[in-house]
């Protein structure tokens, strides 16, 4: 594996490497370059130098490259699916779905070739006009997460490049090989030299440097809230635009009139998709008291049937690394110490053979959890959840909104009044009513509070990669009459 800087695949300038472990087996998957600050600087310089050339090609030509990238990925999608399973631990279905998402993102944004528009605004007189023109930021730094290592790369690269920006991509050190595979497809599709650069390495060593560089116009990052806050601090020196999708703590609300079979199906997906490692994962259960025992029983039976193990044949794969597994175990131990009732799970599965050392954990459900508990307030990011019984819709919404995060939420009810009330009552960027996620390419993925700022997806998402430039024009041909300028000054 190598870095891509100014069109050349190269080693780290000091030849240093990092190790990546297969999460399903707990053994070495491969080594990748640990980029230095000098490597990062070279990548940013290359992006800066190539920007005007890329922008001047026009949106139609840029879209052809993105369409070609989609075509290349589609032809070899089995390679990507296998890589997602081996590097990330995704199940067969999840790997296929994520690959579908990559293709959908590329298709969606390539279609914007003739859809990026501005405005013509009337001036203060008939011969004056204001052209509101959208232009790219220049150099974009894209920092992508490990939980959806292919989809997030596509969701950032496609709109950034379509809008005319040049890009330096730094993926998570937990999934660098998936990101490299996609970057190679962009390069093969014809992204010009220097327009797309790829660096890998420790965020602790190059992260601050890459976001505070004076040539960087925009930073887009999906990751933890603490990392987002650090980026805000360090990017302030050059006032870079920020697109930050950070933590989530999605409430899953089941009202007394809900279709419980549909609610259960959606809940299993929302909680266990990607082993619970998703920003839109269900993290808190609020169930009406009249159906609480019944629905809790349904979940308990379903969780106990979930097959955990080999991603190729199981329902749920591993957590991403040993640290994530240990963090999940800490949440479980804290819940036990607080006296919450463990209904199912709460342990690692017993697996033999090559998967015996993988980072697996059983789907876990606690009942009778308190609103102020750690398991209800902090992002678990694993297959563990607590449940609470509620009686009142105002109480349900109040508890749901009682979170420092505000990305996704779920509501199951047949009551149209409650559905419409959720439009204002649930203060989250996304509300899924009687359905599961994930977000669609044409939907704007954004959140409130510590979930971040700005967003991705939809026409609003591509506009995040464009800034509005105002051009004032007077075409009357008449002499200007400016009250503060005396005529004698012009003679």
Beta strands, then each sheet from edge to edge (+ up, - down):
strand 1: 3-5
strand 2: 8-10
strand 3: 17-22
strand 4: 27-33
strand 5: 119-122
strand 6: 128-136
strand 7: 139-144
strand 8: 166-171
strand 9: 196-199
strand 10: 216-222
strand 11: 241-245
strand 12: 250-254
strand 13: 282-288
strand 14: 341-344
strand 15: 364-367
strand 16: 384-390
strand 17: 405-406
strand 18: 408-412
strand 19: 430-433
strand 20: 445-446
strand 21: 448-449
strand 22: 452-453
strand 23: 455-456
strand 24: 466-474
sheet 1: 1+ 2-
sheet 2: 3+ 4-
sheet 3: 5+ 6- 24+
sheet 4: 9+ 8+ 7+ 10+ 11+ 22-
sheet 5: 14+ 15- 16- 13- 12- 18- 19-
sheet 6: 17+ 21-
sheet 7: 20+ 23-
end
